[in-house]
Amino acid sequence: MSLHPAPRERHESELSLAELRGAGARMAPHWVAPAAPESAPVSPALINGVVVPAASARLIAATAEYGG
């Protein structure tokens, strides 16, 4: 059994990375993504079953952006 694989022939359908990137850049304008709808805020009453360790809750509560 040989330890070195035989060299592969390049098939016409195989592209180099540069060719693939170029093809993608040319096609990108045709692939316009629709605007994502904004999600509505969820009422805290609907959130249940979430368990947060006390140390994590204290850390977030002490952060000015979130708690205090």
C-alpha positions in Angstrom: 0.0 0.0 0.0 1.3 3.4 -1.0 1.6 6.1 1.6 1.4 8.9 -1.0 -1.9 9.4 -2.9 -1.7 9.6 -6.7 -2.0 13.2 -8.0 -5.5 14.1 -8.9 -6.3 15.4 -12.4 -8.2 18.7 -12.4 -11.6 18.2 -13.8 -13.3 21.0 -15.8 -16.0 21.4 -13.1 -13.4 22.0 -10.3 -12.6 25.7 -9.6 -9.7 27.2 -7.8 -10.4 29.3 -4.7 -9.8 32.5 -6.7 -12.2 31.4 -9.4 -14.8 30.5 -6.9 -14.5 33.8 -5.0 -14.7 35.7 -8.3 -17.8 33.8 -9.3 -19.4 34.5 -5.9 -18.6 38.2 -6.2 -20.2 38.3 -9.6 -23.4 36.5 -8.4 -23.7 38.4 -5.1 -25.8 41.3 -6.5 -28.4 38.7 -7.7 -28.8 37.3 -4.2 -30.6 40.1 -2.3 -31.6 39.0 1.2 -35.0 40.2 2.4 -35.0 42.5 5.4 -35.4 40.5 8.6 -38.5 41.3 10.5 -37.8 42.8 13.9 -38.9 40.5 16.8 -41.3 41.9 19.4 -40.2 42.0 23.0 -41.3 39.0 25.1 -43.2 39.6 28.3 -41.3 38.4 31.3 -44.5 36.5 32.3 -44.0 34.2 29.3 -40.4 33.3 30.2 -40.4 30.3 32.6 -38.1 27.4 33.4 -34.9 29.4 33.1 -32.5 28.8 36.0 -29.6 31.2 36.5 -26.9 30.6 39.1 -26.9 33.1 41.9 -23.3 34.2 41.1 -24.3 35.0 37.5 -27.4 36.9 38.6 -25.2 39.0 41.0 -22.7 39.7 38.3 -25.4 40.9 35.8 -27.1 42.9 38.6 -23.8 44.7 39.3 -23.3 45.6 35.7 -24.4 49.2 35.0 -25.9 48.4 31.6 -28.2 45.8 33.0 -28.9 46.2 36.7 -27.2 48.8 38.8 
